[in-house]
Each structure stands twice: as C-alpha cells, then as structure tokens.
C-alpha cells in the first residue's frame, strides 16, 4: 500500500471515530434530558400516555376523583335580618355528610364535571350557642326549613365547566349546573379555585343562594322583627382523591 493510500485509510478511520463519539455524546445528552414518566406526572393536566394516569383512566383520557368529606369543609352562612337584626345572630351551619365525584380531561381540562350529593339531615350548627339553642335551631332547620323527611338529599350536577390556568397545577374554574333542593331544581353558577396534584384535587369557593328560589320560607320570629335573610352563602373547600 502506498503512503498516500495509508494516509487516506487513517483519515477515514479517524472520521468514523469522531462520528461514533459524537453519536454517543448526543445519545447520552438525549437520555439525560428526556422527560421521564415521573416528570410527566408532576403536571396532572399533561398525563396522557403515562403508565397509570392520575386518579382515573388514561385509556379514555379522563381523570376521576372521589370527594372525601372527612378532609373537606362545606358551610352554610345564614344572616340575620329584620328591624331587630342587631339583637340576633348570624349562623354558620356545617354540612357533615356529602359525597360525589369530580372529573376533568387530561391536557385540555375540558370537558369536566362535578356531581355532589348532600344528606340534608347532616346539617348542624357550629356556632358557640347553648345546647338548647343548638337543638332548637337544628330542629327548626330540618323540620320547617329543609323538610328533610320529605326531601332527604340536596344534589348538584354540573352542566358546564370551564377553566383558565393561573399557575402550575392551579386553575380558576367557572361551574354552571342544576341544584336540586327542597323539591325544586334551579340553575346556579359559581367560581372555584382548583388545585391539582398527582393524587388529589382541591376546590374552594362560595355559592350565593336565595332560599325563596327553592320555595323555602326564611325563618322569622317576633312578628318578623327578627328573621333570617333570604340570601345565604355556601362556602366550600372540597378535597377529592
């Protein structure tokens, strides 16, 4: 082999070595920077294609969360009115027994839904009042206001949920749906702040309601000089897994 031919062979071998080394470096960099399944799980909305999904089924692209009443809070705020309202007290009433399910679609969030069922007889006064007053208020609320024997459940089913992203895992949602209360069903709409993690969903917000819209007559005593205002506010802090 001539000297020129030897130089050409060595040059070719050198070029092949450089190409091989570059390929190994590129592959190592790609493996180091490629998103792992665990990285994808950090963003609940970007979960399709992962092995198990978050709280639901990747197969249909829907995440399903079951509401956990033991970790959530649902309170009804009733406000005193009438000429002698200064002598009366606002009341805070906790919903002790509620259940339901929240769903959202991976990546797009929408479509999403919320279904909530409340046991009407589980409402109880959480104000600092005497035991006698507490029993009297709860008895009136269950027998005369909500008529829990006749209407044992309060049910909400969403018809439309839209959301905008505030930050990673945080969203502001507008929820519209039908609320069935005291034998009447009415459309309601409210806002909620939603936080999502790898295995839980948390929603917070307030819902203003007029009792008269559901054929409920606000409690009135002393000839109407002391009564509960028609509008009440429902505050919720719901956790689901």
C-alpha positions as CSV (number, residue, x, y, z in Angstrom):
1,X,0.0,0.0,0.0
2,X,1.3,3.4,-0.9
3,X,2.0,6.1,1.6
4,X,-0.9,8.2,0.2
5,X,-3.3,5.3,0.4
6,X,-2.3,4.7,4.1
7,X,-3.0,8.3,4.9
8,X,-6.4,8.1,3.3
9,X,-7.2,5.0,5.4
10,X,-6.1,6.6,8.6
11,X,-8.1,9.7,7.8
12,X,-11.2,7.7,7.1
13,X,-10.8,5.7,10.4
14,X,-10.4,9.0,12.3
15,X,-13.5,10.4,10.8
16,X,-15.5,7.3,11.7
17,X,-14.2,7.5,15.3
18,X,-15.3,11.2,15.6
19,X,-18.8,10.4,14.2
20,X,-19.1,7.5,16.7
21,X,-18.0,9.6,19.6
22,X,-20.4,12.4,18.6
23,X,-23.3,9.9,18.4
24,X,-22.5,8.6,21.9
25,X,-22.4,12.1,23.4
26,X,-25.7,13.0,21.7
27,X,-27.4,9.9,22.9
28,X,-26.2,10.4,26.5
29,X,-27.5,14.0,26.4
30,X,-30.9,12.9,25.0
31,X,-31.4,10.3,27.7
32,X,-30.4,12.8,30.4
33,X,-32.8,15.5,29.3
34,X,-35.7,13.4,28.0
35,X,-38.8,13.7,30.3
36,X,-39.4,10.6,32.4
37,X,-42.8,9.3,33.3
38,X,-42.4,10.6,36.8
39,X,-41.7,14.1,35.4
40,X,-44.9,14.0,33.4
41,X,-46.9,13.1,36.5
42,X,-45.9,16.4,38.1
43,X,-48.4,18.1,35.8
44,X,-51.8,16.4,36.2
45,X,-53.0,18.0,33.0
46,X,-50.2,16.6,30.9
47,X,-50.6,13.0,31.9
48,X,-52.0,11.0,28.9
49,X,-49.7,8.3,27.7
50,X,-48.3,7.6,31.2
51,X,-48.5,4.1,32.6
52,X,-51.2,4.7,35.2
53,X,-52.6,8.2,34.9
54,X,-53.7,10.3,37.9
55,X,-56.8,9.3,39.8
56,X,-58.5,8.0,36.7
57,X,-58.2,6.2,33.4
58,X,-55.7,7.2,30.7
59,X,-57.5,4.9,28.2
60,X,-60.4,7.3,27.9
61,X,-58.4,10.5,28.8
62,X,-60.5,11.2,31.9
63,X,-59.3,11.7,35.4
64,X,-61.8,10.8,38.1
65,X,-61.6,12.0,41.7
66,X,-63.9,10.8,44.6
67,X,-64.8,13.5,47.1
68,X,-63.6,12.9,50.6
69,X,-65.9,14.6,53.1
70,X,-63.5,13.8,56.0
71,X,-60.9,16.2,54.6
72,X,-63.3,18.8,53.1
73,X,-65.4,21.6,54.5
74,X,-68.9,22.8,53.5
75,X,-70.5,25.6,55.5
76,X,-73.8,27.5,55.1
77,X,-73.7,31.1,56.3
78,X,-77.2,32.4,57.3
79,X,-77.5,36.1,58.0
80,X,-79.9,37.8,60.5
81,X,-82.3,40.5,59.2
82,X,-85.3,42.4,60.3
83,X,-85.8,45.5,62.4
84,X,-84.1,43.9,65.4
85,X,-81.3,42.1,63.5
86,X,-78.7,43.8,65.7
87,X,-80.1,41.7,68.6
88,X,-79.9,38.4,66.5
89,X,-77.0,36.3,65.4
90,X,-75.7,35.1,62.1
91,X,-75.5,31.4,62.0
92,X,-72.9,29.0,60.5
93,X,-74.1,25.6,59.6
94,X,-71.8,22.7,58.6
95,X,-72.6,20.0,56.1
96,X,-71.4,16.9,57.7
97,X,-72.3,14.2,55.1
98,X,-71.6,14.8,51.5
99,X,-70.2,12.8,48.6
100,X,-69.6,12.9,44.9
101,X,-67.2,12.9,42.1
102,X,-65.2,15.4,40.0
103,X,-63.8,14.7,36.6
104,X,-61.6,16.5,34.1
105,X,-60.0,15.7,30.8
106,X,-56.2,15.4,30.6
107,X,-54.3,18.1,28.8
108,X,-57.3,20.3,27.9
109,X,-59.0,20.1,31.3
110,X,-62.4,20.5,29.5
111,X,-64.8,18.8,29.3
112,X,-65.0,18.5,33.1
113,X,-67.8,17.8,35.5
114,X,-68.8,17.8,39.2
115,X,-71.5,15.8,40.9
116,X,-72.3,16.4,44.6
117,X,-74.9,14.9,47.0
118,X,-75.6,16.2,50.5
119,X,-77.6,14.5,53.2
120,X,-79.9,17.3,54.3
121,X,-80.3,15.9,57.8
122,X,-76.5,16.2,58.3
123,X,-76.5,20.0,58.6
124,X,-75.6,21.1,62.1
125,X,-74.9,24.4,63.8
126,X,-71.3,25.1,64.6
127,X,-71.7,28.4,66.4
128,X,-71.0,28.9,70.1
129,X,-74.5,28.7,71.4
130,X,-76.1,26.8,74.2
131,X,-77.1,23.2,73.7
132,X,-80.8,24.1,74.0
133,X,-80.4,26.8,71.3
134,X,-78.5,24.5,69.1
135,X,-81.1,21.8,69.3
136,X,-83.9,24.3,68.7
137,X,-82.2,25.8,65.6
138,X,-81.4,22.4,64.1
139,X,-84.9,21.1,64.8
140,X,-86.4,24.1,63.0
141,X,-84.0,23.9,60.1
142,X,-84.6,20.2,59.5
143,X,-88.4,20.1,60.1
144,X,-89.6,23.5,58.9
145,X,-86.9,24.9,56.6
146,X,-85.5,21.9,54.7
147,X,-88.2,19.4,55.5
148,X,-85.6,16.7,55.5
149,X,-88.1,13.8,55.9
150,X,-89.7,14.8,52.6
151,X,-86.5,15.9,50.8
152,X,-83.6,13.9,52.2
153,X,-81.0,14.9,49.7
154,X,-79.6,18.0,48.1
155,X,-78.0,17.3,44.7
156,X,-75.8,19.4,42.4
157,X,-74.9,18.2,38.8
158,X,-72.8,20.4,36.6
159,X,-73.8,21.2,33.0
160,X,-70.7,23.2,32.0
161,X,-67.3,23.7,33.5
162,X,-64.6,26.0,32.0
163,X,-61.2,26.7,33.4
164,X,-58.2,29.0,32.9
165,X,-54.7,28.3,34.2
166,X,-53.3,30.5,36.9
167,X,-50.1,28.7,37.6
168,X,-48.7,25.2,37.6
169,X,-51.4,22.9,38.9
170,X,-53.7,25.9,39.7
171,X,-56.9,26.9,37.8
172,X,-59.8,29.2,38.1
173,X,-63.0,27.5,37.1
174,X,-66.5,28.7,36.3
175,X,-69.0,26.0,37.1
176,X,-72.6,26.0,36.0
177,X,-75.2,23.3,36.8
178,X,-78.5,22.3,38.3
179,X,-79.1,22.3,42.1
180,X,-82.0,20.2,43.4
181,X,-83.1,21.5,46.9
182,X,-86.3,21.2,48.8
183,X,-88.1,19.7,45.8
184,X,-87.1,22.4,43.4
185,X,-84.3,22.4,40.7
186,X,-82.7,25.6,39.7
187,X,-79.7,26.6,37.6
188,X,-76.8,28.1,39.5
189,X,-73.3,29.3,38.5
190,X,-70.3,30.0,40.6
191,X,-66.5,30.3,40.5
192,X,-63.9,28.0,42.1
193,X,-60.2,27.9,42.7
194,X,-58.8,24.5,41.8
195,X,-55.5,22.9,42.8
196,X,-54.4,19.6,41.2
197,X,-51.6,17.3,42.4
198,X,-50.6,13.8,41.4
199,X,-53.3,12.2,43.5
200,X,-55.7,14.9,44.8
201,X,-57.9,17.7,43.7
202,X,-58.9,20.7,45.9
203,X,-61.7,23.2,45.1
204,X,-62.6,26.3,47.0
205,X,-65.3,28.9,46.5
206,X,-68.6,30.4,47.5
207,X,-72.1,30.0,46.2
208,X,-74.8,32.7,47.0
209,X,-78.3,31.3,47.0
210,X,-81.8,32.7,47.7
211,X,-84.0,30.5,49.8
212,X,-87.1,31.7,48.1
213,X,-85.8,30.4,44.7
214,X,-86.3,26.9,46.2
215,X,-89.6,27.5,47.7
216,X,-88.1,27.9,51.2
217,X,-89.6,30.4,53.5
218,X,-86.9,32.1,55.6
219,X,-87.3,31.7,59.4
220,X,-89.0,34.6,61.1
221,X,-89.7,35.2,64.8
222,X,-91.1,38.0,66.9
223,X,-93.6,39.1,64.2
224,X,-90.9,39.4,61.6
225,X,-88.7,41.8,63.6
226,X,-86.0,39.1,63.7
227,X,-85.6,36.8,60.7
228,X,-83.1,35.1,58.5
229,X,-82.3,37.0,55.3
230,X,-83.4,35.4,52.1
231,X,-79.9,35.1,50.6
232,X,-77.5,32.6,52.2
233,X,-73.9,31.8,51.2
234,X,-72.4,28.3,50.8
235,X,-68.6,28.2,51.3
236,X,-66.8,25.1,50.2
237,X,-63.3,23.7,50.5
238,X,-63.6,20.2,48.9
239,X,-60.9,17.6,48.7
240,X,-61.1,14.7,46.3
241,X,-58.7,11.7,45.6
